[in-house]
């Protein structure tokens, strides 16, 4: 009954990991060309209100990779079978978390690197 949700969960985790790895590669390629100080925080209106060293940019892809990795079933619910009526909400929340972290990271990362 929940087979498509199991596939969606697996797909989302792999996409999150892939996005994190791609961001790390882009970071390593772009790092020499980045300015010494980069924006690290933006207000709700899109104005930069925080700066830091360029090495802090690596935290974004690493967060995506860690969140995707930690959303593996063996870390979250080892004793509960994949997608049942009792855990579907939790697993959908995990999917949403991985997607949200990946999208926010990719958006902020692309604003700085490109």
C-alpha positions in Angstrom: 0.0 0.0 0.0 2.8 2.4 0.8 5.3 1.1 -1.7 5.4 4.4 -3.6 6.2 6.3 -0.4 9.1 3.9 0.3 10.4 4.6 -3.2 9.9 8.4 -2.7 11.8 8.3 0.6 14.7 6.4 -0.9 14.8 8.7 -3.9 14.7 11.8 -1.8 17.6 10.7 0.4 19.7 9.9 -2.7 18.8 13.3 -4.3 19.8 15.0 -1.0 23.1 13.2 -0.9 23.7 13.9 -4.6 23.0 17.6 -4.2 25.3 17.8 -1.2 28.1 16.1 -3.2 27.6 18.4 -6.2 27.7 21.4 -3.9 31.0 20.2 -2.4 32.5 19.8 -5.9 31.3 23.3 -6.9 32.7 24.7 -3.7 36.1 23.1 -4.3 36.2 24.5 -7.9 34.9 28.0 -6.9 36.9 28.4 -3.7 40.0 30.0 -5.2 37.9 32.6 -6.9 35.7 33.5 -4.0 36.4 36.7 -2.1 38.0 36.4 1.4 34.8 37.5 3.1 31.3 36.3 1.9 27.7 36.9 3.0 26.7 34.3 5.6 23.2 35.6 6.5 20.4 37.4 4.7 17.4 39.1 6.2 13.9 38.3 5.2 14.0 41.2 2.7 17.1 39.7 1.0 19.6 42.1 2.5 22.9 40.8 3.7 23.3 41.3 7.4 26.2 38.9 8.2 29.6 38.2 6.8 32.2 35.6 7.4 35.3 33.8 5.9 34.8 32.0 2.7 35.5 28.6 4.3 32.1 28.8 6.1 30.4 28.2 2.8 31.3 24.5 3.0 28.9 24.1 5.9 25.8 24.3 3.6 26.6 21.2 1.5 27.8 19.3 4.6 24.5 20.0 6.4 22.6 18.6 3.3 24.8 15.5 3.3 24.4 14.9 7.1 20.6 15.5 7.1 20.2 13.1 4.2 22.4 10.5 5.9 20.6 10.8 9.2 17.2 10.3 7.6 18.2 6.8 6.7 15.7 4.3 8.2 18.4 2.6 10.3 19.0 5.8 12.2 15.4 7.0 12.5 13.2 3.9 13.1 15.1 0.7 12.9 12.4 -1.3 14.6 9.5 0.1 12.6 8.9 -1.3 9.1 9.0 1.1 6.1 5.8 3.2 5.7 2.9 1.9 7.8 -0.2 3.8 8.7 1.4 4.6 12.1 4.7 6.1 10.8 3.7 7.6 7.4 3.5 11.1 8.9 7.0 10.9 10.4 8.5 9.5 7.2 6.8 12.2 5.1 8.2 14.8 7.5 11.7 13.3 6.9 11.2 13.7 3.2 10.1 17.3 3.7 13.1 18.0 5.9 15.6 16.6 3.3 13.9 18.6 0.5 13.7 21.8 2.5 17.3 21.7 3.6 18.5 20.9 0.1 16.5 23.6 -1.5 17.5 26.3 1.0 21.1 25.3 0.9 21.2 25.2 -2.9 19.5 28.6 -3.2 21.9 30.3 -0.7 24.9 28.5 -2.1 24.1 29.5 -5.7 23.6 33.2 -4.6 27.2 33.3 -3.3 29.1 31.1 -5.7 27.5 32.2 -9.0 
